[in-house]
Amino acid sequence: MKPIFQSVNCPFCGYPTDICIEASEEDQDYVEDCSNCCNPMHIRVHKDDLQHRVQIFVDADDEQYY
């Protein structure tokens, strides 16, 4: 599968940032800095083989999960 290019909005400043997703791998979980405000964006990628789609979740790296 070829790379997917997606524009996402930074959860801190709202600036659109382009990211490249390698969807051939399993689920991904990583941090990428915003190109505008340099704050860390937490990016999660889920590949759904049954539905033939890729889901991208972006949130602030400092958000807590319960």
DAKA-V597344 format. One record per pair of residues at least 12 apart in sequence whose ideal C-beta (glycine too) atoms are under 10 Angstrom apart, sorted by the first residue. I is the first residue (numbers start at 1). J is the second residue. If there is no record, write none. Layout:
I,J
I,J
//
This chain:
1,21
1,22
1,23
1,24
1,25
1,47
1,54
2,22
2,23
2,24
3,19
3,20
3,21
3,22
3,23
3,24
4,19
4,20
4,21
4,22
4,23
4,45
4,54
4,56
5,18
5,19
5,20
5,21
6,18
6,19
6,20
6,21
6,43
6,45
6,54
6,56
6,58
7,19
8,32
8,34
8,41
8,43
8,56
8,57
8,58
9,34
9,41
9,58
10,32
10,33
10,34
10,35
10,36
10,37
10,38
10,39
10,40
10,41
10,58
10,60
11,34
11,39
11,40
11,41
11,42
11,58
11,59
11,60
11,61
11,62
11,63
12,34
12,36
12,37
12,38
12,39
12,40
12,41
12,60
12,61
12,62
13,34
13,36
13,37
13,38
13,39
14,34
14,36
14,37
15,34
15,35
15,36
15,37
16,34
16,35
16,36
17,32
17,33
17,34
17,35
17,36
17,37
17,41
17,43
17,58
18,35
19,32
19,35
19,41
19,43
19,45
19,56
19,58
20,32
21,43
21,45
21,47
21,54
21,56
22,45
23,45
23,46
23,47
23,53
23,54
23,56
24,47
25,45
25,47
26,45
26,46
26,47
27,44
27,45
27,46
27,47
27,48
27,55
28,43
28,44
28,45
28,46
28,47
28,54
28,56
29,42
29,43
29,44
29,45
29,46
29,57
30,42
30,43
30,44
30,45
31,43
31,61
32,58
32,61
33,61
39,60
39,61
39,62
40,60
40,61
40,62
41,58
41,59
41,60
41,61
42,57
42,58
42,59
42,60
42,61
42,62
42,63
43,56
43,57
43,58
43,59
43,61
44,56
44,57
44,58
44,59
45,57
45,58
//
